Amino acid sequence: MNTSAPRTSPATVPTPAQLRDIALAAAHAAAEYIRGLDRDGLAREYKTSSHDIVTEHDRASEEIIVSELRRLLPTARIVGEEGGERPAEEPSSGTAGEEPVVSFFVDPIDGTSNFAAGLPLFCISIGVTVDDELVAGVIDAPVLHQVFAAADGDATLNGRVMRPRATKSPADALVLSGFPGQRVGAQFPDYAASSLRTLEDSVSAVRHLGSAALELAYVAAGWADATALTAINSWDVAAGFHILRRAGGSLRTWPGAEAVERPDHLHPAYVACTGQERLDVLDGLQEELQELRTAGR
């Protein structure tokens, strides 16, 4: 797979394929760094709780990605998990307010707890938007050597096209998810307990990988039937949403407590399925949660 990308002129808006290649090059640079690490005894810090950790390598990986994105497309905006929003380094050549805005949504290590523990289930996730529309995405799992990517054509895994697959019926369906999650459990404990029982009683199996981006990629590949979360950030899902759709999957999102309609990757709750067929149990549980959130505003 080509992991190099030419520097794009500020006078042009790159095509989706060019933006994918830029994201591939940036993800590859960070993946090479991560593969060279000794992950025994990594130091960790806590951001909001013991469930939300960060390591020095999350920050280093993001800086590598940002540096590569800046080199290849200095007119782009970057939104990173660790560094927040970074405006364009160079202005575009067009009239202010007229040129499309390219944004990269970067999670330098999605699945940090797995990474810090020595598990291989983590990845680099880079989603790309033009004026808030997703146009490209890359998910690179460095230790597993799995690179998922998509632009405006077929989604690929290590350069090979991922063919659409049907969502299995609930009795045979495998769901990858930590649904409904700790935040919802704390806010709506009765709903959390009942919804988890409903989900586990309705489908064949529920597994939680600890990486929203990988769960989306694996559903896109047809290795599982659905994934869902109730509280998530744009950098976790932007790439996975685009790859899933280009692979033939289907997606629904919910606006959460603010109840403000935004692009899908800016919504906190979603259900993604490997095919166009939906798992009604998951959609129904998200509808119920949205009603609780709306009522609690």
CORRA-V92810 format. One record per helix or strand. SS is the DSSP state (H for helix, E for strand). FROM is the first residue (numbers start at 0). LEN is the number of residues. If there is no record, write none. Layout:
SS_FROM_LEN ; SS_FROM_LEN
This chain:
H_15_20 ; E_44_5 ; E_51_3 ; H_55_17 ; E_76_4 ; E_83_3 ; E_101_9 ; H_111_6 ; E_122_8 ; E_132_9 ; E_145_5 ; E_155_2 ; E_159_2 ; H_169_3 ; E_173_3 ; H_181_6 ; H_188_14 ; E_204_3 ; H_211_9 ; E_225_4 ; H_233_13 ; E_249_5 ; H_263_3 ; E_268_5 ; H_279_16
